[in-house]
Amino acid sequence: MNIATNLERASFYFPENPALCESDKEITYKTFNEMSNRIATALMTMGLKPGDYVGICFPNSIYWMIFYFGILKAGAVAATYAYASSKDELIFLANHSKPKFLFTTEEKSSFLDDIKDTIGLQKIICDNGEFTIKDLMEKGEPSFKAIDRNRTDVAAILYTGGTTGVPKGVMLTHENINTSAYNVSHNEKSNENDRAICFLPLNHVFGQIHIMNATVYSAGCLEILPGFDLDKILFLASRGKVTKLFAVPTVYTRLLTLNGLKEKLGNIRYCFSAAANLPHEIVRQWIETTGLTIYEGYGMTETASAVTFNHYYRHVIGSIGTAVPGVEVQIRDLEGNLLPYNKEGEICIKGHNVMKGYLYNPEATKEAFWEDGWLRSGDIGYSDENGYIYIVDRLKDMIITGGENVYPKEVEEAIYLRQEVQECAVIGLPDKEWGEKVVAVIVPKSGYNIDPFEFKAFLKTKLAPYKVPKEYIKVKDLPKSPAGKILKRELKKIIIEKNT
C-alpha cells in the first residue's frame, strides 16, 4: 500500500481534470502526477531510500503538495513542519526527526545552518540554494510508479503537542491516512467535479488529511491559498466553481457579518467546520442565512483526522456525529471502564485510522493507549442511544485559537525567560472571533511591571504568531492546590466572573 497511488489513480481516470490551482496557475492531474514523479526520481538519484525522512517546511502551495506526494512515491516519509515555526521551534523539529533532505524557503533554510551537519541533514532544497525545486524537476523522470509499502509503514510525521507542551511527532501510516481519506470522501459525497478551497496549513491534520488527501482520493480540485484571506475566498466563491468550504469557527463567525452572504458563496454546496465546536447559535444563523448546514466531525492528529461525522441524513446540531466506517468509539471512565449512554467520560478510539505511535517516544505512546489498545483522546464527552457523540470538555489544557492548537506550557516557558516574571499561567478564554484567545496571567517579581507591548514583541521572536498571548493580566497570586499545582480551571473561572 502507498497512499500516493490515490494520485496515480486520479491521474489515470481523470488526466485532464484540474487538480491544483494557485492564483492564476492551474495544473491537471496528469501534470500533478508527472511533477511528483520527477521529485521522487530526482530524490532517489540523490540517495533517498524507502523509510528515509524528508522534511517539508514551506507555505501552502502547489509545490508543497507535489513534494509531499513525490516523497511518498519514493517510499520515504514526509515529516511536515509548520511554516509559521520560529527559529527555535524549527530547530527543535528538525533535530527531533532528523530528515535526510528538507524542502523549505531561503529564510527558513538559514535557521538550520548551525545544526545541519549534527542532525545528518544532507541537502536543503530551496530557491536560490544549492539545490532548487527546478533542479529536481529537470533531473527527475515524469514516468514512475509509487514504491509499494506495507500498510503499517509510516507515511507522514505530523507534529502535535500534549499536556507537557513539548511537540510530539505523530507517526501516521499509509493505512491510517488511506482510511481517513476514504471516510472523508465517502461521508462528504465527494467526486471529481468538486472544487474546494484550502487555506488551512498543510502540515496540520485537517489541511493535510481531511482536505488534501481526501480531495486527491476523490479526484477533486483544490484552490490553494497560503493562508486565510477573506477577500480571496469570496472572490474564488463568486466565480461559481467552488463547491466545498472547509474552515474553522472563527471564519464562519466572520462570514456571518457580511451582507448578501448567500449570493457571495456562489455554488458552494458543502460546508465543514473543524478544530473547535461551533456554538449552536452560529450553526442556526448559518442555516437561516445561507440555506446550508455546517457539518462537523471529530478527529485528532493521532487518528489521522476522521473519527466521527455528523450526517447528511440526520444532522444533529451540537453533536460531533457518529463513528465513521471502520472506527469504533467508546466512552470510558478514568479507570478505563466502559460507561453507559449519556454518562460523561473520556472519548476512546480504536480503528485503522489510529496512529502507530509517537516518534522516538515510547513512554508517551504507552500513556496514550489503554492496555487493550484503545486510544485515549483526552476529551470528555458522552454518547446517546443512537451513537451520536457530544463533547463536553477537554482533559488537556490545550487551547484552540482560530483553529490552531496552542499548548500552554510551551508559551509559559517562553514567558519565564523574562526577568519580570515570578509566576505565570497561560489559559484560553472565550472569544467571539477566535473561539478561544490565548491569555497570559502573570505574577510579577517585586519592583517589576508588566508591559504587554514589550512582552508581545519578545514572544514573537520565540513563538509562532498564533501562540503569542493576546492579553496579559497582572495578578498578585495564582490559585493553587495543596500540593502547589496551579489550578488553571479555577483561574479561568475567576477571570471570567471578574469580567462579567
Steps between C-alpha positions, in 0.01 A plus 500: 500500500612854423259794533674662202315246283189711566664770291594247233143371487358853466751568221403178321124560505494882478831607340370831364292598801631796701680384813670803655450873462712776648432860397483484120688171472302179450634150438324178403522166675728375223743788562469467879593132479788557257648781711481280811674224303781740414547587868497132600752385240728802551510442876575133442798583279622722786497202733148496646390153606168356623445587864725809494356820644460814290393825663256752355491852645338705226190720456183347354561471127489270200863414570422396860264235366725390214790454740281312751380247245847474348638400840228239543544362150867435580388299804640761739332676793380862487582683825283810483581812702296817550631776277410746777760335725753732660871427471508317833193296412631396159837402646320284757284327234789436262724379781226264618409337167844539339392511134743394228375781272292810570279704268461858622554868421827692504394678820428179693807332354723753678356387836659158458852593391651440844346156557487363146801270538420385854153368407607332177315739270669433168324742266265797529283568197400867476492789257841659448663211684742231392204285397174645370169342413571598138819291514300201623238542229768500232683206656195279561298276270128558426412128497520304824285272711478549875712255696281249683517523878349296781171648618652539849804692372513866599402742224507835679606663826268773627597694808260556782539577868380373834448605856877542529503749215787317330412427135462131419544344157189300414585206274217449251516193280380453144202309640420777750492771236324290237227407750425864577531614138235244407273583793509874436441453128218250559318696769523829313383338174804645326560452128721609213287809435555648846728794555606597853689793647797410721643785708569296815866399547590176324719384788185486716292182507188680376676655200720202417264207550142623507535753220804410286514120512123457491470734199769310310326173594180623334686666209362844582677834460665717767518879491812559710551815708810568713277598791163646593402783266130589519500710183669223302263236635199709400653570158553129434149417619347774282643336187256213555749212478554438871266236644651432844605727783728375778553741786516547876239665725663844490464511122130412505443762768668766286313395187167543679573871540488549122196629313373283216696199623291241317575660162867547589541125557415427135454127439643370826297191590687373806647671806712332767638640824788353700740570787243608760130461565279754328254680725148373430380851422762545227385180327137612519583845362700343218213272399253788515727733300639266235270199491809284557593288798842523660611142547727403785696195597762398748858403452852530633845501349541160666201365303597643160197727538166323451347327803138614479281679246172688541271370229334623186193295587454581865715794593488574874607851597735490799622147430823393331308215337550125502808287439616479138531157328772279645538711813361428848437753776445426867444722803706380796560617854850591614563140605421378150154358573236527228223746592128483408318739267479865607772455760796737468847353468810494282454445127705196395565381145599184316537444127725494195534878526681496836867599494791260524637705791712803583837525330788402734265524799390156623404637842252751357371235260430261787323774697276579201344153491311275737650153532236358264615731219237774521632853447428751775392829345526718810157642414191463716171414334201271498302287255124488458295189421542558124878514514527879463797635692504830688814676628472650846851614591871425457717318746799672354579867542545547126363824359341510152523851360391572145528130421859470622611296799694684771656317791524721811824362641689586182381862525568508873858385448556795266338743744726380781798620298398855598662629817181673612314171550463322831221264402272465201218293363375497141131427448240525226207736549183507286522739207241576232754526220760238592288247688760522773765764548837429659530690827807528723435549871819622667622556854783756462807506720510770764593836351422393141214592269347311208500687169274308254662661196850396608379148578330463161808623314721261696275196463467552125872422475450171688164370384282472193265805484183308591661379824578851626247604772251765397448618857725535808345508845704597805400334829641476852479122515361195321252248643676178597428156636641389837784337306585833338359428155348801323127446458442627148130423485447692823708785362295510182178504703623789715597712199177431312290590806703817552440609140123441511 
